[in-house]
Amino acid sequence: MKALMKLLPMAAAILFTGCASIMDRQFAYQHDHSKAYNVARAGDLFEGIKDTAVPIGQSQALSNAVLTTGYAGANFLNPQLGMSNWTIGGLSLLDSFLAPDSHSERNSLLAWMPIDMADSDEEAQAVMLEAVKQSSIAALGQLGIENKSIYSTEEFVSIDILNESWGCYDFKAYKERGANRCRIKIYIFEPFKHKTPDFVSESRDEIWKFRANHKYDYNRIHFDIDEGSDVPTDQIYQQISKLLPSWAYLYVAPRKIKNDGKTDYTFPYILNEGEINLFVKESKAP
């Protein structure tokens, strides 16, 4: 027993050192994978994250198809990309109800904030939350949509989307006659100091890293839309991305946003400054 007690401090020290080395590890960009894949992995999204192989010279054409034809073109390409079932297998039906979504099955926000923008992790959290809030409000405004920020905490903001043509009403209408509500819910948790990823900067300077690997407390922009309302969440998401800083990325999971309020996107992608990055890599035919 005494020998065990002597070993515990040593084990704790080794564990702490190991965790510190992992947290301080510089992310190495994998050039045989897509940018989307690298961004996701650098943000600590691992579960279910993968690339689809396409013939050499086709990845840009696929990206262009998404940008120029929107959902129609992307949906046409789904069978070709093998993107119709982008989920984790092996779970029973009961497990799928009880377990939280895996990394690949939920929308997430990833960011690498310059270190000089905050003096502490609490301040960095506040700065990031305000940046996402203001980008969301401005995005709705640029789309001609009224909105109202109704509730906030140190890690959460709720914004009401007000547009009767989408079936989105204010809180008063909801209380008085049960009208539908549509909300953007922003969750931002405290970051930690880390080395800058290669795709953000070639330097090894420290940054504030906002990741999304926790089962529950992960950074995200979530749409809470009542059934019967038709909100083009893809347009809002992309507009928010355009207004976020260049070091902020949005992971969009399959079947988590809609292009016309009704039709799901069935494949994942990364948004950065409004640009869509697909999870596709080029490979030679066998």
Protein Blocks (a to p, Z undefined) as FASTA:
>chain_A
ZZmmmmmmmmmmmmmmmmmmmmmpccdddfkbcfklmmmmmnopaghpacddddehilmm
mmmmmmmnmmmlmmmmmmmnopmbcccehiafklmmmpccdfklpccddddddfklpcbf
klmmmmmmmmmmmmmmmmmmmnopacddfbdcfkbccdddddfknopacfklmmmnopac
ddddddddddddddddfklomcfcdcddddfkbfklccdddddddehiacdfklmmmmmm
mmmcfkbccdddehkbcfkopaccfbdcddeehiacddddddddZZ
